[in-house]
Amino acid sequence: MAHQTGIRGNDELSQAFAEAVAEDSNWRFLKVVIRDESLELETRAQVRPGATWRDQFDECLTPHLVKGGACYLFYRLDSTNSYGYQWLFMQYVHDSAPIRAKMLYSATAATVKRAFGGEHLASEGTLTGTQPEDLCLSGYDRHLASASAPPPLTQAEEERAMVREMERVQAGIDERQQTLAGVGFNVSDEAADALRQFAAGKLDYVQVSISLRPVEELRCPDRAERLAGDQLGSRVPEDSPRYHLFRYRHRHEGASLAPVLFAYSMPGYKCPIKERMVYSSGRAFFLQQCSQFGIEPDRRLEVDSASELSESALQTEFHPPQVDSGQKFGKPKPPGRRGGK
């Protein structure tokens, strides 16, 4: 049980670890300290009859979480894996502990875990605390809640998540059932004419906006009779959402193709949230209008910026790279065996 700090565990500690993980073990708690450059078992406690791990958590740990103190704590849960009961490994070094103690306990933690047997430890890994409330039962519950929570989002990600949730609630069901649920707009003459010409093949590109005043209405601020794939991105506004219909005329493997793309561009936080929500909830209505004009997109995309509608992006979307299923990969060599402890 040696480490680069030169600290070793004594025979008593090794015996205590072996007894703790034995199949018939009744030990609930062990406290290990560094004393005189040696790892020692200071105290331990058994499972109280009829008590769950939550019942004994604070009574076993709290008395040892003292000001200025430092120790390692092992606590047995009631859950098991293929090796037996699972244990929590905790490192407690109080804020006011000496600097040398903080360094020693941090540097020796991995050694203690290996000596105990990592296979017996719960997946939470090492729990660390610098105050008693960090390692009490409520502190452990907070740790579990924090570990299961999603990572924090940026402002743009939060806003996009909000819009997508509104879209899911207001339009998701409607789109699957091909019905509307109170989300609809007037369709201006210019927008209707553009959709009609696109369906007839007279236009390759139609951009549709939603006017919010004086009434919510679909309009057509941009259109093009012919538009190459490398020109599509230049038509995407940087500061407001839009719906785009694009007939992607191109050749692939000798064939002339013209699939239809529907793209919903939403530039994150660069436009008011009300506007983003209106576009998101109105997407199902717009697609239904397209269907009524005989327009059925081959692909549907949601993009943040013009760069996601480049020529290369279109090629990847319509013609994904083929994966060679016959490619064989060599079996990795097993890791080298470590020497005995």
MOKA-V607172 format. One record per backbone hydrogen bond with DSSP energy under -0.5 kcal/mol. CO is the residue of the C=O (numbers start at 1). NH is the residue of the N-H. Records with the same first field share a line. If there is no record, write none. Layout:
# MOKA-V607172
CO=NH / NH
This chain:
# MOKA-V607172
3=6
8=39
10=14
11=15
12=16
13=17
14=18
15=19
16=20
17=21
19=22
22=25
26=47
28=76
29=45
30=74
31=42 / 43
32=72
33=35 / 40
35=38
37=8
38=35 / 40
39=10
40=33 / 42
43=31
45=28 / 29
48=51
52=56
53=57
54=58
56=60
57=61
58=62
61=64
62=65
64=66
66=69
69=94
71=92
72=32
73=90
74=30
75=88
79=86
81=84
84=81
86=77
87=122
88=75 / 90
89=127
90=73 / 92
91=93 / 129
92=71
94=97
98=102
99=103
100=104
101=105
102=106
103=107
104=108
105=109
108=112
109=113
110=114
111=115
112=116
113=117
117=120
118=121
120=87
122=125
125=89
126=128
127=91
129=93
130=95
131=134 / 135
132=135
136=140
137=141
138=142
139=143
140=144
141=145
142=146
143=147
144=148
145=149
146=149
154=158
155=159
156=160
157=161
158=162
159=163
160=164
161=165
162=166
163=167
164=168
165=169
166=170
167=171 / 172
168=173
171=175
172=176
173=177
174=178 / 179
182=184
186=188 / 218
188=192
189=193
190=194
191=195
192=196
193=197
194=198
195=199
196=200
197=202 / 203
198=201
204=247
205=224
206=245
207=222
208=243
209=211 / 219
211=217
215=217
216=186
217=211
218=188
219=209 / 221
222=207
224=204 / 205
228=231 / 232
229=232
231=234
232=235
233=236
235=237
242=265
243=208
244=263
245=206
246=248 / 261
247=249
248=250 / 259
250=257
252=255
255=252 / 257
257=250
259=248
260=298 / 299
261=246 / 263
262=301
263=244 / 265
264=303
265=242
266=268
267=270
268=271
272=276
273=277
274=278
275=279
276=280
277=281
278=282
279=283
280=283
282=286
283=287
284=288
285=289
286=290
287=291
288=292
289=293
290=293 / 295
291=294
294=296
295=297
299=262
301=264
303=266
305=308
306=309
307=310
309=233
310=314
311=315
312=316
313=317
314=318
315=319
322=324
323=325
324=327
